[in-house]
């Protein structure tokens, strides 16, 4: 759908309408209207002098008055494009699945470290027992 952004450069508001729709063009404010309305109200895109003179006469008794009045507006064409909207819940679902996968990987890593720590603790305990046994033997040898 094509639309036109209209900016009123006059120091006063302008009211107009098309097909039952009404707009107030406040000074310096952007107002977006359908392209057919911009064509009807302001002659946007029209190049035929006879048609333009009819539009200009809506805003002044003479064509040059209406032409000067219309020059007091800026027009910018915009085209609305339909875009697919991604549901935020889908994004959250993907994010949750990624987070759960990362958490599962982290848990596996922690389990491996705990197992390695258990092995190291067991080895250390075994070495402490061996050292204690050696101390006993040294004590027995020194008592003799």
N, C-alpha and C positions, 0 to 999 in steps of 0.2 A: 504494500500500500504506500503510495506516495503522499507525502505531506510537505507543507511549507512552514518554516519558522518565520514569523513576522515580527519585526521590531519597529515600534512606532518612534520616530525621531522628532515628532512634533512635541511641543510643550503641554499638550492637552490630550485627554483620552479620546479615543474614537470607538464608537459602537457600530457594529454591522452584523449581518447574518446571511445565512444561505440555507435554504430548504428547512426552515424551522430551527436551525442551530444559531445561537447568538454568541458573539464574542465581544469583549471589551479589550481594546488594544491600549494599554496604559503606556505612558511615555517611558521609553527605555526598557520595557519588559518584553521578554520573549513569549510569543503565543504561537502554539502549533495548531495549524488548521489543515483540513484535507485539501489536496491540490485542486479539486473542482471548486471549492469555496474560494481559494486564492485566485483562480482564474476569473470567477464570477465577480468577486468584490474588487480586486485590484488589477485584473487584466494580466496576471502573471503568465508569461509564455506566449501571449498573443502578439502577433506582429502586424496584423492587418489594420491599417490606419482607420478604416471606417468603424471597425469593432471597438478599437481603442478609444476613438472619439466619443462613442456612446458611453463607455465606462467612465471616461474623464468627466463627462457632463454630469455624472451622478454627484461629483464632488465640487463642481463649480459651474457658473453660468457659461463660461467659455472653456473651450478645450484646453487652452494654456493654463488656466487656473486649476483645472482637474489634474493636468499633467504635473504641475508643480506640487499639488497636494500629494499625489501618489509618490513622487520623488522623496517625500518625507518618511518613507518606510524602507526598511531593508528586508530582503527576502532571501532565504536560504532553503534550497530544496533538500529534503531528506527522504530516504527510502527505508521503510521498516522491513526488516528481514526476519523471517521466522527462523528461530534457532531452537535446537533441541535443548531442553532443560534437563540437566542431570539431577536426579533426585538426591537430596542431601543424605537420605537414609542409605542409598547405595554406596555413597562415598564412605560413610561411617562403617558400613558393613565390610568394605574392602579394608579399611583402616584397622578394624577390629580383627579381621582374619590375619593381616600382616603382623599385628601386635601379638596375637596368640601364637603364631608360628615362631616369632622371635623369642617369646617367653618359653616355648617348648625347647628351643635350641639352648637357651640360657640354663634351663633346668638340667638338661643333659650334661652340659659343661660342668655345672655345680656337682652333679652326681659323680662325674669322673674325678673331680678334684677331691671330693670327700673320700672316694675309694682309695685314691693315691695317698691321702693323709692317713687313712686307717692303716695302709700297708707300712707307711713310714713310722707311724706310732708303734706298730707291732714290732718292727725291726729294731727301733730304739729300745723298746722294753726288753727284747731279747739280748741286745748288746749290754744293757744295764745289768741284766741277770748274769751274763758272762763275766762282767767286770766284778760284780759282787762275789761270784764264785772264785775268781782269781785272788781277790783280797783275802778271802778265807784261807785259801791255800798258802798265801804269803804269810799270813799270821801263824798258821800251823808250822810252817817251815822255820819261822823266826823263833818260835817257842821251843823248838827242839834243840 
